[in-house]
Amino acid sequence: MENKITSHKTRLITLGSLKELRTLLPIFLIAVFLSVLIEYYLPEAVFNSVLGENLIIVLPVATILGIIFPIPRYATYPIAFALMLKGAGYGVAFALISGEVIGESVVRDIVEIKYFGKRFFIWRFLISAILIICGAFLVEAIL
């Protein structure tokens, strides 16, 4: 059976893509706006008090912030980059982005709890967070 792309299919694909863009674009613009605010308007004193120099505190905090950020993965990248421009290391960016991957979707978490139970979810979450923090230390050490 031949799968031809017709004008009707092209129209459906285009409309679907525009619908997705309408959903994604505002989130991405907010993330870029936040990253510019961080880069240009966050005072160094505030930045240093939050992230400081102590990696034992900074990397778990970045992981937790990544987990609780209610934004998609692609929107975390500009924020992580802005933090790096302010002086944060690669480990902070790694922890922020990786932490976001863990807490990415409440819907996914609900489904995971439904099929595997709360105990599995909590253990997966804790082990993942610990491994992200260890990975962030490794990234800091290597880079």
Backbone as a printed PyTorch tensor [residue, N CA C, xyz], in Angstrom:
tensor([[[ 0.8300, -1.1700,  0.0000],
         [ 0.0000,  0.0000,  0.0000],
         [ 0.8820,  1.2430,  0.0000]],

        [[ 0.6510,  2.1050, -0.9120],
         [ 1.4630,  3.3100, -1.0690],
         [ 0.9600,  4.3990, -0.1170]],

        [[ 1.9030,  5.0300,  0.5430],
         [ 1.5610,  6.0790,  1.4940],
         [ 1.9070,  7.4260,  0.8810]],

        [[ 0.9580,  8.0240,  0.1960],
         [ 1.1750,  9.2960, -0.4770],
         [ 0.8380, 10.4480,  0.4520]],

        [[ 1.6070, 11.4880,  0.3170],
         [ 1.2930, 12.7110,  1.0460],
         [ 0.4120, 13.5610,  0.1480]],

        [[-0.8040, 13.7230,  0.5760],
         [-1.7590, 14.5010, -0.1920],
         [-1.8430, 15.9070,  0.3950]],

        [[-2.5400, 16.7690, -0.3040],
         [-2.6940, 18.1330,  0.1990],
         [-3.4930, 18.1320,  1.5060]],

        [[-4.4160, 17.1950,  1.6520],
         [-5.1830, 17.0930,  2.9020],
         [-4.2660, 16.7120,  4.0700]],

        [[-3.3910, 15.7230,  3.8340],
         [-2.4520, 15.3120,  4.8770],
         [-1.4810, 16.4490,  5.1940]],

        [[-1.0220, 17.1420,  4.1740],
         [-0.1090, 18.2670,  4.3770],
         [-0.7810, 19.3420,  5.2200]],

        [[-2.0400, 19.5980,  4.9490],
         [-2.7890, 20.6000,  5.7150],
         [-2.9290, 20.1620,  7.1760]],

        [[-3.2330, 18.8860,  7.4040],
         [-3.3600, 18.3760,  8.7640],
         [-2.0280, 18.4630,  9.5230]],

        [[-0.9530, 18.1190,  8.8370],
         [ 0.3800, 18.1880,  9.4520],
         [ 0.7190, 19.6350,  9.8010]],

        [[ 0.4510, 20.5520,  8.8970],
         [ 0.7450, 21.9670,  9.1270],
         [-0.0810, 22.5150, 10.2820]],

        [[-1.3740, 22.2050, 10.3060],
         [-2.2290, 22.6870, 11.3930],
         [-1.8040, 22.0920, 12.7400]],

        [[-1.4530, 20.8180, 12.7460],
         [-0.9720, 20.1810, 13.9730],
         [ 0.3260, 20.8060, 14.4600]],

        [[ 1.2200, 21.1050, 13.5320],
         [ 2.4940, 21.7250, 13.8910],
         [ 2.2800, 23.1240, 14.4560]],

        [[ 1.3960, 23.8890, 13.8400],
         [ 1.1010, 25.2340, 14.3390],
         [ 0.4460, 25.1860, 15.7190]],

        [[-0.3790, 24.1820, 15.9460],
         [-1.0050, 24.0150, 17.2540],
         [ 0.0600, 23.7270, 18.3140]],

        [[ 0.9930, 22.8530, 17.9960],
         [ 2.0930, 22.5560, 18.9200],
         [ 2.9430, 23.7990, 19.1710]],

        [[ 3.2260, 24.5510, 18.1030],
         [ 4.0180, 25.7690, 18.2290],
         [ 3.3240, 26.7710, 19.1480]],

        [[ 2.0200, 26.8580, 19.0470],
         [ 1.2460, 27.7690, 19.8960],
         [ 1.3930, 27.3730, 21.3710]],

        [[ 1.5610, 26.1010, 21.6400],
         [ 1.7480, 25.6280, 23.0100],
         [ 3.1900, 25.8440, 23.4740]],

        [[ 4.1570, 25.5490, 22.6230],
         [ 5.5590, 25.5830, 23.0080],
         [ 6.1570, 26.9850, 23.0440]],

        [[ 5.7710, 27.8340, 22.1310],
         [ 6.3980, 29.1440, 21.9960],
         [ 6.2740, 29.9990, 23.2570]],

        [[ 5.1140, 30.1140, 23.8830],
         [ 5.0470, 30.9390, 25.0980],
         [ 5.9560, 30.4180, 26.2220]],

        [[ 6.0330, 29.1110, 26.3790],
         [ 6.8870, 28.5360, 27.4230],
         [ 8.3450, 28.8570, 27.1370]],

        [[ 8.7460, 28.7050, 25.8870],
         [10.1240, 28.9900, 25.5210],
         [10.4380, 30.4740, 25.6900]],

        [[ 9.5130, 31.3490, 25.3210],
         [ 9.7290, 32.7910, 25.4840],
         [ 9.8680, 33.1650, 26.9580]],

        [[ 9.0710, 32.5450, 27.8230],
         [ 9.1890, 32.7990, 29.2620],
         [10.5560, 32.3480, 29.7640]],

        [[11.0200, 31.1920, 29.2980],
         [12.3330, 30.6870, 29.7200],
         [13.4520, 31.6140, 29.2520]],

        [[13.3630, 32.0810, 28.0250],
         [14.3780, 33.0050, 27.5120],
         [14.3220, 34.3090, 28.3030]],

        [[13.1160, 34.7900, 28.6000],
         [12.9540, 36.0020, 29.3980],
         [13.6110, 35.8260, 30.7720]],

        [[13.3500, 34.6860, 31.4290],
         [13.9690, 34.4200, 32.7260],
         [15.4880, 34.3550, 32.6260]],

        [[15.9890, 33.7380, 31.5680],
         [17.4350, 33.6350, 31.4290],
         [18.0670, 35.0070, 31.2220]],

        [[17.4090, 35.8840, 30.4730],
         [17.9260, 37.2500, 30.2810],
         [17.8640, 38.0200, 31.5940]],

        [[16.7700, 37.8580, 32.3390],
         [16.6870, 38.5030, 33.6620],
         [17.8270, 38.0500, 34.5650]],

        [[18.0810, 36.7480, 34.5790],
         [19.1660, 36.2110, 35.3990],
         [20.5060, 36.7790, 34.9290]],

        [[20.7060, 36.7600, 33.6250],
         [21.9900, 37.1780, 33.0670],
         [22.2760, 38.6560, 33.3170]],

        [[21.3060, 39.5220, 33.1140],
         [21.5560, 40.9590, 33.1640],
         [21.1200, 41.6440, 34.4520]],

        [[20.1360, 41.1020, 35.1430],
         [19.5700, 41.8430, 36.2630],
         [19.7110, 41.1790, 37.6230]],

        [[20.1480, 39.9460, 37.6690],
         [20.3430, 39.2990, 38.9600],
         [21.6570, 39.7960, 39.5550]],

        [[21.5900, 40.4950, 40.6670],
         [22.8270, 41.0090, 41.2660],
         [23.7590, 39.8710, 41.6640]],

        [[25.0420, 40.1310, 41.5320],
         [26.0490, 39.1200, 41.8780],
         [25.9080, 38.6510, 43.3230]],

        [[25.5540, 39.5790, 44.2250],
         [25.4180, 39.2150, 45.6420],
         [24.2960, 38.1970, 45.8360]],

        [[23.1720, 38.4000, 45.1400],
         [22.0570, 37.4590, 45.2440],
         [22.4580, 36.1200, 44.6420]],

        [[23.0850, 36.1730, 43.4820],
         [23.5290, 34.9480, 42.8140],
         [24.4840, 34.1640, 43.7050]],

        [[25.4670, 34.8580, 44.2600],
         [26.4490, 34.1790, 45.1020],
         [25.8360, 33.6560, 46.3930]],

        [[24.8290, 34.3600, 46.9250],
         [24.2000, 33.8700, 48.1540],
         [23.3570, 32.6250, 47.8860]],

        [[22.7860, 32.5370, 46.6860],
         [21.9830, 31.3660, 46.3430],
         [22.8700, 30.2090, 45.9190]],

        [[23.7980, 30.4780, 45.0210],
         [24.6340, 29.3940, 44.4970],
         [25.9960, 29.3060, 45.1700]],

        [[26.5160, 30.4160, 45.6190],
         [27.7600, 30.4160, 46.3700],
         [28.8890, 29.6300, 45.7360]],

        [[29.8530, 29.2900, 46.5480],
         [31.0390, 28.5700, 46.0760],
         [31.0930, 27.1370, 46.5940]],

        [[30.2610, 26.7950, 47.5560],
         [30.3020, 25.4940, 48.1940],
         [29.5350, 24.4710, 47.3470]],

        [[30.2590, 23.6350, 46.6290],
         [29.6290, 22.6620, 45.7390],
         [28.7990, 21.6340, 46.4850]],

        [[29.1090, 21.3880, 47.7470],
         [28.3480, 20.4150, 48.5250],
         [26.9130, 20.9060, 48.7140]],

        [[26.7170, 22.2100, 48.7250],
         [25.3760, 22.7870, 48.8440],
         [24.8100, 23.1220, 47.4680]],

        [[25.6490, 23.6680, 46.6020],
         [25.1980, 24.1810, 45.3020],
         [24.6080, 23.0860, 44.4140]],

        [[25.2740, 21.9690, 44.2920],
         [24.8260, 20.9380, 43.3500],
         [23.5140, 20.2680, 43.7880]],

        [[23.3340, 19.9270, 45.0620],
         [22.0090, 19.4290, 45.4510],
         [20.9030, 20.4820, 45.2780]],

        [[21.2130, 21.7520, 45.5670],
         [20.2110, 22.8130, 45.3800],
         [19.8400, 22.9300, 43.9080]],

        [[20.8300, 22.8840, 43.0220],
         [20.5520, 22.9510, 41.5780],
         [19.7220, 21.7510, 41.1330]],

        [[20.0050, 20.5900, 41.6870],
         [19.2250, 19.3950, 41.3570],
         [17.7760, 19.5670, 41.8070]],

        [[17.5880, 20.0350, 43.0240],
         [16.2300, 20.2270, 43.5540],
         [15.4840, 21.3020, 42.7550]],

        [[16.1810, 22.3980, 42.4280],
         [15.5390, 23.4340, 41.6050],
         [15.1240, 22.8720, 40.2470]],

        [[15.9880, 22.0450, 39.6660],
         [15.6430, 21.4150, 38.3930],
         [14.4270, 20.5200, 38.5180]],

        [[14.3290, 19.8260, 39.6420],
         [13.1940, 18.9260, 39.8540],
         [11.8980, 19.7080, 40.0360]],

        [[11.9500, 20.8320, 40.7550],
         [10.7060, 21.5530, 41.0370],
         [10.3420, 22.5790, 39.9640]],

        [[11.2630, 22.8830, 39.0240],
         [10.9090, 23.7960, 37.9340],
         [ 9.8030, 23.1690, 37.0940]],

        [[ 8.6580, 23.8160, 36.9620],
         [ 7.5630, 23.2280, 36.1800],
         [ 7.6350, 23.6080, 34.7080]],

        [[ 8.8240, 23.5080, 34.1310],
         [ 8.9760, 23.8900, 32.7270],
         [ 9.5870, 22.7310, 31.9520]],

        [[ 9.3540, 22.6820, 30.6530],
         [ 9.9070, 21.5890, 29.8470],
         [11.4300, 21.6710, 29.7170]],

        [[11.9970, 20.5800, 29.3280],
         [13.4470, 20.4480, 29.2070],
         [14.0650, 21.5210, 28.3140]],

        [[13.4660, 21.7760, 27.1650],
         [14.0490, 22.7400, 26.2400],
         [14.0570, 24.1480, 26.8060]],

        [[13.2150, 24.4290, 27.7780],
         [13.1810, 25.7580, 28.3850],
         [14.2020, 25.8760, 29.5150]],

        [[14.7040, 24.7560, 30.0130],
         [15.7040, 24.7870, 31.0760],
         [17.0710, 25.1840, 30.5400]],

        [[17.3590, 24.8950, 29.2750],
         [18.6750, 25.1780, 28.7060],
         [19.0540, 26.6580, 28.7470]],

        [[18.1800, 27.5850, 28.3320],
         [18.5800, 28.9970, 28.4150],
         [18.8190, 29.4600, 29.8560]],

        [[18.0550, 28.9250, 30.7950],
         [18.2400, 29.3020, 32.1960],
         [19.5770, 28.7700, 32.7100]],

        [[19.9020, 27.5220, 32.3810],
         [21.1820, 26.9440, 32.7920],
         [22.3430, 27.7300, 32.1710]],

        [[22.1860, 28.1290, 30.9210],
         [23.2300, 28.9040, 30.2490],
         [23.4170, 30.2630, 30.9250]],

        [[22.3200, 30.9160, 31.2880],
         [22.4080, 32.2180, 31.9680],
         [23.1220, 32.0680, 33.3110]],

        [[22.8330, 30.9820, 34.0260],
         [23.5220, 30.7420, 35.2920],
         [25.0160, 30.5420, 35.0670]],

        [[25.3600, 29.8480, 33.9960],
         [26.7800, 29.6540, 33.6840],
         [27.4460, 30.9840, 33.3440]],

        [[26.7380, 31.8670, 32.6510],
         [27.3000, 33.1830, 32.3490],
         [27.5310, 33.9980, 33.6190]],

        [[26.7520, 33.7270, 34.6530],
         [26.9100, 34.4070, 35.9390],
         [28.0390, 33.7990, 36.7720]],

        [[28.5560, 32.6740, 36.3290],
         [29.6730, 32.0820, 37.0470],
         [29.4420, 30.6770, 37.5640]],

        [[28.2530, 30.1390, 37.3660],
         [28.0000, 28.7540, 37.7910],
         [28.8050, 27.8040, 36.9120]],

        [[29.1750, 26.6890, 37.4670],
         [29.9570, 25.7200, 36.7220],
         [29.0990, 24.7810, 35.8880]],

        [[29.7760, 23.9260, 35.1370],
         [29.0770, 22.9370, 34.3180],
         [28.2620, 21.9720, 35.1750]],

        [[28.7440, 21.6910, 36.3690],
         [28.0250, 20.7880, 37.2630],
         [26.6570, 21.3240, 37.6460]],

        [[26.5670, 22.6430, 37.8280],
         [25.2810, 23.2700, 38.1570],
         [24.3180, 23.1150, 36.9830]],

        [[24.8120, 23.3890, 35.7670],
         [23.9650, 23.2300, 34.5780],
         [23.5380, 21.7730, 34.4240]],

        [[24.4690, 20.8550, 34.6350],
         [24.1580, 19.4230, 34.5620],
         [23.0890, 19.0510, 35.5800]],

        [[23.2530, 19.5030, 36.8190],
         [22.3050, 19.1670, 37.8810],
         [20.9280, 19.7680, 37.6050]],

        [[20.9060, 21.0180, 37.1430],
         [19.6380, 21.6830, 36.8580],
         [18.8720, 20.9620, 35.7460]],

        [[19.5690, 20.6890, 34.6510],
         [18.9120, 20.0390, 33.5090],
         [18.5440, 18.5890, 33.8500]],

        [[19.4450, 17.8680, 34.4670],
         [19.1600, 16.4740, 34.8140],
         [18.0650, 16.3740, 35.8610]],

        [[18.0580, 17.2930, 36.8190],
         [16.9930, 17.3150, 37.8140],
         [15.6470, 17.5700, 37.1660]],

        [[15.6260, 18.4240, 36.1660],
         [14.3870, 18.7070, 35.4520],
         [13.8870, 17.4610, 34.7260]],

        [[14.8010, 16.6580, 34.2410],
         [14.4110, 15.4370, 33.5430],
         [13.7020, 14.4780, 34.5050]],

        [[14.1260, 14.4260, 35.7660],
         [13.4710, 13.5600, 36.7560],
         [12.0570, 14.0410, 37.0370]],

        [[11.8950, 15.3070, 37.3230],
         [10.5920, 15.8210, 37.7200],
         [ 9.8070, 16.4070, 36.5800]],

        [[10.1230, 15.9950, 35.4020],
         [ 9.5940, 16.5890, 34.1760],
         [ 8.0790, 16.5860, 34.0830]],

        [[ 7.4570, 15.4950, 34.4080],
         [ 6.0400, 15.3760, 34.1060],
         [ 5.2660, 14.7940, 35.2720]],

        [[ 4.3660, 15.5920, 35.7860],
         [ 3.5010, 15.1010, 36.8650],
         [ 2.6460, 13.9480, 36.3520]],

        [[ 2.1940, 14.0570, 35.1140],
         [ 1.3670, 12.9940, 34.5270],
         [ 2.1550, 11.6890, 34.4660]],

        [[ 3.4090, 11.7610, 34.0510],
         [ 4.2390, 10.5540, 33.9980],
         [ 4.4130,  9.9670, 35.3870]],

        [[ 4.6070, 10.8440, 36.3790],
         [ 4.7640, 10.3620, 37.7500],
         [ 3.4970,  9.6840, 38.2560]],

        [[ 2.3490, 10.2570, 37.9340],
         [ 1.0760,  9.6590, 38.3480],
         [ 0.9050,  8.2800, 37.7270]],

        [[ 1.2380,  8.1610, 36.4510],
         [ 1.1370,  6.8660, 35.7690],
         [ 2.1330,  5.8830, 36.3680]],

        [[ 3.3440,  6.3590, 36.6610],
         [ 4.3480,  5.4860, 37.2710],
         [ 3.8590,  4.9670, 38.6190]],

        [[ 3.2800,  5.8320, 39.4350],
         [ 2.7530,  5.4190, 40.7350],
         [ 1.6060,  4.4320, 40.5480]],

        [[ 0.7580,  4.6850, 39.5610],
         [-0.3850,  3.7940, 39.3100],
         [ 0.0810,  2.3780, 38.9740]],

        [[ 1.0980,  2.2710, 38.1070],
         [ 1.5160,  0.9440, 37.6490],
         [ 2.5480,  0.2740, 38.5610]],

        [[ 3.4250,  1.0600, 39.1710],
         [ 4.5090,  0.4720, 39.9490],
         [ 4.4100,  0.7250, 41.4470]],

        [[ 3.5650,  1.6430, 41.8610],
         [ 3.3650,  1.9200, 43.2780],
         [ 4.2230,  3.0670, 43.7890]],

        [[ 3.8150,  3.5770, 44.9520],
         [ 4.5160,  4.7160, 45.5650],
         [ 5.9350,  4.3530, 45.9880]],

        [[ 6.0880,  3.1540, 46.5050],
         [ 7.4130,  2.7330, 46.9730],
         [ 8.4290,  2.7540, 45.8280]],

        [[ 8.0500,  2.2070, 44.6780],
         [ 8.9360,  2.2140, 43.5200],
         [ 9.2570,  3.6520, 43.1020]],

        [[ 8.2180,  4.4950, 43.0580],
         [ 8.4050,  5.8870, 42.6500],
         [ 9.3860,  6.6060, 43.5690]],

        [[ 9.1990,  6.4490, 44.8840],
         [10.0760,  7.1360, 45.8470],
         [11.5110,  6.6470, 45.7180]],

        [[11.7080,  5.3360, 45.6120],
         [13.0660,  4.8100, 45.4650],
         [13.7090,  5.2380, 44.1550]],

        [[12.9440,  5.1960, 43.0650],
         [13.4940,  5.6440, 41.7800],
         [13.8700,  7.1110, 41.8450]],

        [[13.0110,  7.8980, 42.4620],
         [13.2510,  9.3220, 42.5820],
         [14.5010,  9.6060, 43.4150]],

        [[14.6140,  8.9780, 44.5880],
         [15.7720,  9.1980, 45.4640],
         [17.0800,  8.7360, 44.8170]],

        [[17.0550,  7.5460, 44.2360],
         [18.2690,  7.0330, 43.5970],
         [18.6690,  7.9150, 42.4260]],

        [[17.6940,  8.3580, 41.6410],
         [17.9910,  9.2430, 40.5140],
         [18.5860, 10.5570, 40.9960]],

        [[18.0170, 11.1520, 42.0420],
         [18.5320, 12.4210, 42.5660],
         [19.9590, 12.2580, 43.0740]],

        [[20.2220, 11.1680, 43.7900],
         [21.5830, 10.9150, 44.2900],
         [22.5570, 10.7480, 43.1330]],

        [[22.1510,  9.9980, 42.1130],
         [23.0380,  9.7960, 40.9560],
         [23.2730, 11.0960, 40.1890]],

        [[22.2660, 11.9500, 40.1100],
         [22.4440, 13.2470, 39.4420],
         [23.4440, 14.1060, 40.2090]],

        [[23.3170, 14.1250, 41.5210],
         [24.2530, 14.9140, 42.3330],
         [25.6700, 14.3730, 42.1800]],

        [[25.8230, 13.0500, 42.2020],
         [27.1480, 12.4490, 41.9890],
         [27.6710, 12.7730, 40.5940]],

        [[26.7970, 12.7070, 39.6020],
         [27.1940, 13.0590, 38.2430],
         [27.6020, 14.5080, 38.1280]],

        [[26.9070, 15.3970, 38.8420],
         [27.2550, 16.8180, 38.8180],
         [28.6310, 17.0480, 39.4220]],

        [[28.9450, 16.3310, 40.5150],
         [30.2940, 16.4280, 41.0850],
         [31.3380, 15.9310, 40.0990]],

        [[31.0350, 14.8540, 39.4070],
         [31.9550, 14.3150, 38.4090],
         [32.1620, 15.3030, 37.2660]],

        [[31.0850, 15.9200, 36.7940],
         [31.1920, 16.9170, 35.7270],
         [32.0490, 18.0940, 36.1930]],

        [[31.8210, 18.5460, 37.4140],
         [32.6390, 19.6490, 37.9650],
         [34.1130, 19.2670, 38.0280]],

        [[34.3820, 18.0120, 38.4230],
         [35.7630, 17.5670, 38.5370],
         [36.4460, 17.4420, 37.1740]],

        [[35.6950, 16.9800, 36.1730],
         [36.2740, 16.7680, 34.8470],
         [36.3990, 18.0740, 34.0640]],

        [[35.3510, 18.9020, 34.1320],
         [35.3570, 20.1320, 33.3470],
         [35.7510, 21.3040, 34.2080]]])
